[in-house]
Amino acid sequence: MELKIPETITEDELLSIIKSTKKTKTKLAYMLGFYQCLRISEVVNLTSKDIDKARGYIHIKKGKGNKDRDIPIMLPIKNKLNHLPVKVGVRALQKSIKAISEKVLGKDIHFHTLRHSGATHYLNEKGIDIRFIQQLLGHSRLDTTQIYTHITPKNLKEKFDNIWKSP
């Protein structure tokens, strides 16, 4: 059985989607999916009570497997959390991300693509260790996290090109 590598988008592609999205709460939902690597159910259930700005954490209640977790608030969304709750349903978010990504990027992506893309962004572009990404995603097994993170051909080439550069 051949496994298909899930589609991911870059941060620049996310920002193009955000720029073309009219509703503030929908923009926030997309950003939570990407930057916080949240599942769609976690996004729609998030309230302002789950935000601890003093400590800098978002408390995720009853995520997958009925697990709670605290994740750091990422800088790109820090000042946007006052728009919680997003008050957009799961189906509406699924339809909207599909439509806007086709229009703006010419790609057929799903909301869960944002989670994969965020994890991949942190691994490849920000150099975050996969164990930290595992905690962010709320995975109990590292091999599950490895499914979420994708090394792009560009990142593979850059990494190996860099080992041959003189100091």
C-alpha positions in Angstrom: 0.0 0.0 0.0 1.4 3.4 -1.0 1.0 6.2 1.4 0.3 9.6 -0.1 2.2 12.5 1.5 -0.4 15.0 2.7 -0.5 18.4 1.1 1.0 21.2 3.1 1.1 24.9 2.6 3.8 27.4 3.5 3.4 30.4 5.9 3.3 32.7 2.8 0.5 30.7 1.4 -1.4 30.9 4.7 -0.9 34.7 4.7 -2.3 34.9 1.2 -5.4 33.0 2.4 -5.7 35.2 5.4 -5.4 38.3 3.2 -8.2 37.1 1.0 -10.5 36.1 3.9 -13.1 38.7 4.9 -14.4 37.5 8.3 -12.1 38.2 11.2 -13.2 35.1 13.1 -12.5 32.8 10.1 -9.1 34.4 9.7 -8.4 33.6 13.4 -9.6 30.0 13.0 -7.2 29.5 10.1 -4.3 31.0 12.1 -5.1 28.8 15.1 -5.1 25.8 12.9 -1.6 26.7 11.4 0.3 28.5 14.2 -1.1 26.6 17.1 -1.5 23.4 15.2 -5.0 22.9 16.5 -7.6 20.4 15.3 -10.8 21.9 13.9 -12.8 20.7 16.9 -10.3 22.4 19.3 -10.6 25.6 17.3 -14.4 25.7 17.4 -14.5 24.8 21.2 -11.9 27.4 22.2 -13.1 30.3 24.4 -11.5 33.3 25.9 -11.5 31.4 29.3 -9.0 29.0 27.8 -6.5 31.8 27.2 -4.0 32.5 30.0 -2.2 35.6 28.6 -0.3 36.2 31.9 1.4 32.8 31.6 1.3 32.8 27.8 -0.7 29.6 27.3 -3.8 28.3 25.6 -5.5 25.5 27.6 -6.9 22.9 25.3 -9.7 21.0 27.0 -10.6 17.5 26.0 -8.6 17.3 22.8 -8.4 14.0 20.9 -8.4 11.1 23.4 -10.2 13.4 25.9 -6.8 14.8 26.9 -6.1 18.3 28.2 -2.9 20.2 27.3 -1.4 23.6 27.6 0.4 25.0 24.6 2.3 28.3 24.3 0.6 31.2 22.6 2.4 31.8 19.3 3.4 35.4 18.6 1.5 35.8 15.3 -1.9 35.2 17.0 -1.1 36.8 20.4 -3.1 40.0 19.8 -5.9 38.3 17.9 -7.2 36.1 20.7 -9.7 38.8 21.8 -11.9 37.6 18.9 -12.6 34.2 20.7 -14.8 32.3 20.4 -14.6 31.9 16.7 -18.4 31.1 16.5 -17.9 29.3 13.2 -19.1 25.7 12.8 -17.0 22.8 11.8 -18.7 22.3 8.4 -18.5 26.1 7.6 -14.8 26.1 8.3 -14.2 23.0 6.2 -16.1 24.5 3.3 -14.5 27.9 3.6 -10.9 26.7 3.7 -11.5 24.4 0.7 -13.1 27.3 -1.3 -10.5 30.0 -0.4 -7.5 27.7 -1.0 -8.8 26.7 -4.4 -9.4 30.4 -5.3 -6.2 31.8 -3.9 -3.7 29.0 -4.2 -5.2 26.6 -6.8 -4.9 23.9 -4.1 -7.6 21.6 -2.6 -6.7 21.7 1.1 -8.7 20.7 4.2 -8.7 22.4 7.6 -6.5 19.6 8.9 -3.9 20.6 6.3 -3.3 23.7 8.4 -2.2 21.5 11.4 0.1 19.5 9.2 1.5 22.7 7.6 2.1 24.3 11.0 4.0 21.3 12.3 6.0 21.2 9.1 6.7 24.9 9.3 8.0 24.6 12.9 10.3 21.7 11.9 11.7 23.0 8.6 11.6 26.8 8.9 11.9 27.4 12.6 14.2 24.4 13.4 12.0 23.2 16.4 13.0 19.8 17.7 10.4 17.2 16.8 9.8 16.3 20.5 8.6 19.9 21.1 6.3 19.6 18.1 5.0 16.3 19.6 4.0 18.1 22.7 2.4 21.0 20.8 0.3 18.6 18.8 -0.6 16.6 21.9 0.7 13.3 20.5 1.6 10.5 23.0 3.7 8.7 20.3 6.5 10.3 18.4 5.8 8.2 15.3 2.4 9.9 15.0 4.2 13.3 15.0 6.5 12.1 12.3 3.4 11.6 10.0 2.6 15.3 10.6 5.9 16.7 9.8 7.2 16.7 6.2 10.6 17.6 4.9 10.2 19.5 1.7 12.6 19.0 -1.2 13.8 22.6 -0.7 14.6 22.0 2.9 16.4 18.8 2.2 18.6 20.5 -0.4 19.3 23.5 1.8 20.3 21.2 4.7 22.8 19.2 2.7 24.1 22.2 0.7 24.9 23.8 4.1 27.2 21.0 5.2 29.5 21.7 2.3 29.8 25.5 2.9 33.1 26.5 4.4 33.0 28.1 7.8 
